[in-house]
Amino acid sequence: MTEHLHIVAFDVPWPADYGGVIDIYFKARALNHLGVKVHLHCFEYGRKPAQELASVCHEVHYYHRSTGKRHLLSSLPFIIATRTSDVLLKRLKADRHPILFEGLHCCALLDHPDLRDRHKVVRTHNIEHDYYGNLAKVETDPFKRFYFQTEARKLHRFERQLKHAQAIASISAADTRHYADLGLPAHHVSAFHPNNEVSIRSGMGKFCLYHGNLAVGENNQAALYLSDKVFSGSEVPLIIAGNGASAELRAKVHGRRNIELREGISTQEIHELIAEAQVNVLPTFQATGIKLKLLAALHMGRHCLVNGHMVVGTGLESLCRVENTDRRMRAAVTELMAIPFNDAEVSRRTKILSADFSNRAGAERLLAILFGTSN
């Protein structure tokens, strides 16, 4: 019998060009490959309807996300109050298919009485109140900082609504433990991503790479950290690639002989840089969820140098060089620039990533949760 599934998405997941929508798009594609008929519901607020979604979904519906400032006064978090729809509720009520809510963002209807008897699963991408609290810590604009702080408090309060879900599908082992500690039925289903196999180029690269959406505060902070603390005074070339760089970051790298900022760059160009780099340097100051850029670097890139926050609780610790001080990270850069990436390391990555981080394995795990066969 063909299985049908509703997925409620916080954004239009095409193009699949940032963390959350990458997970949603490749999840839908992997489920489709297993024969699931996906009924995708997208909140739209800038990204256009995408014909590409029709190839992986049984049907696709779009809903306007109302982002008016009045929602800031709601007792609900802004990211939730702005994503609800009577039309969506009507469509969900029209059948008995399971419902996968993508993130707390989409959970406004989770406790609705008309959905009380439905099998509902929430896919968590982060521990959202921790994520927003950390965004507040690195934000310099007073209004934005206040917004992040307020949102963090509301999200922490809203988290109790997860009791209305039959299961939580968490993106990392650490997040799974968090929800299990709250008494929730939490299961680890790792991130879905565009990489089907480990494919690493032979030879040596000539530069280090940091990549990410630079408009996000934590990525801007990481890029500034590398510029100030790790590559300052170094002869090793660093490329910082991504869009939305801050004025502070642009000023910081201007005139630096060994640091190049590349903006206005496509996903394909990012992938090319990941493959060409000798070292993908990926520090973060938020130990939340799992970073899809790390999975991309491990599937396509040579050496991966990270700090503990990037890999804690992910199961990827053994595949990276982990250093937690400026001095040790700087020394590791110099060391790794001189070491070829060998076949034994490729085999080790392939074994771990194919077992625990493949899209097919994740889709099979998710199907068990959604259709009631998980333990």
Beta strands, then each sheet from edge to edge (+ up, - down):
strand 1: 4-9
strand 2: 37-44
strand 3: 59-64
strand 4: 99-102
strand 5: 120-124
strand 6: 167-170
strand 7: 186-188
strand 8: 208-211
strand 9: 238-241
strand 10: 259-262
strand 11: 279-282
strand 12: 303-306
strand 13: 321-322
sheet 1: 3+ 2+ 1+ 4+ 5+ 6+ 7+
sheet 2: 10+ 9+ 8+ 11+ 12+ 13+
end
